[in-house]
Amino acid sequence: MSSHLVVVGGGQSGFSLISKLRSLGDTRSISLVTAEKYPPYQRPPLSKKYLIGETQSKRLLLRPTKWYDDQSVSLYRQNKVSSIDIQNKSLLLASGQSISYSSLALTTGSEAIRLPDSMGGNLDGVHTLRNIDDVDNIAVQLKSATSVLVIGGGYIGLEVAAVMSTLGHDVTIIEREERILKRVAATTTSEYFEKLHKKNGVKILASTSVIELLEKDGGVCGARFDNGFEIKTNLVICGIGIRPNQQLAVDAGLTVNDGIVVTKSCLTSDPNVVAAGDCARFPYRGNLIRLESVQNSIDQAEVAAATLFGRKMAYRPYPWFWSDQFDVKLQIAGLNVGFNRTVTRLGNRPGSESTWYFKDEKLLAVDAINDGRSFLIAKKLLENKNNPEMSKLEDSSFDIKALL
């Protein structure tokens, strides 16, 4: 069999891997299999500009369909992979078609966690937000929505709530923890965004969980909470997290652990299979982690491409993220996991601030709110493994540019 790469998953990672391979001069035949009807596209705008209607689906595409033809990539759209036969190097599509490979790349991404059917998760008007079809369905029901309930006070939930509120809808967020963003941010960042949302009319109910969604004529009409409180709503958005799409790997006998376990060079437990993006769990500072971000999807996929091409590379992530809510941009550099100290500084313009996360004397991450300058400085400090003195950051008159 001639050299043939099959890429399973049509997200950012799948596209980035193929694009990098071609830029390296790799000429092998490539097939890209995706369950979606679209070729790979950007997902961050889904909860913002696309939901509002400011951009069209064709503008989300990472490349037009013709690009794949030009790059000799066979696109299998609206095709779901049923199983992978590692021993015989083949995969079976739900359509019954079998595809052989010499190398396989799993860029299967992740899926949104839904409420169980027993709680009303299958009612009409209950949605998750993960792909174009999800947003299209939400947009249709928005036209008749009287009030919107967002379950989950993480970044996706907050972004959706901001858009819904901007469109003039009555919005309520419920969060089971005592504050929004508790699992991902310090109290100062949480409080900033709580004030921002409340200022814009969003109601936030913390320390609150859904017991059940109420039904009328097959659709959601309300929600009952663990404190006995009930509200009326005919549109529910679940932002309660995502999980890696790893079942294909599990069934194929690959090593998994809340994600497909890979080496620093993105190899799975099978030497002919690589994995990258949301679905991959990789070594980082002595642990195995997964990262759910555009930056990780691109950078890790490019390392996987280099591995397929025969170049030895190790993935060394420098994580960064962002979130747009109302007129506020949050930029995050680094990972704050394990922090035990923080310093918050006001920025140079009204409404801007930054929170710096430390583990003892080591800088871990920075949340920069409407403060691009602090974000860029922190990002460079983290990349260079420089640890600024907390006493300098605590001095409001200190110019942090001097840290570089």
Secondary structure, DSSP 8 states (H G I E B T S, - for coil): ---EEEEE--SHHHHHHHHHHHHTT--SEEEEE-SSSS-SB--GGGGTHHHHTSS-HHHHBSS-HHHHHHTTEEEETT--EEEEETTTTEEEETTS-EEE-SEEEE---EEE----GGGTTTSBTEE--SSHHHHHHHHHHHTT-SEEEEE--SHHHHHHHHHHHHTT-EEEEE-SSSSTTTTTS-HHHHHHHHHHHHHTT-EEE-S--EEEEEEETTEEEEEEETTS-EEE-SEEEE-S-EEE--HHHHHHT--BSSSEE--TT-B-SSTTEEE-STTEEEEETTEEE---SHHHHHHHHHHHHHHHHT---------EEEEEETTEEEEEEE--TT--EEEEEE-SSTT-EEEEEEETTEEEEEEEES-HHHHHHHHHHHHTT----HHHHH-TT--GGGG-
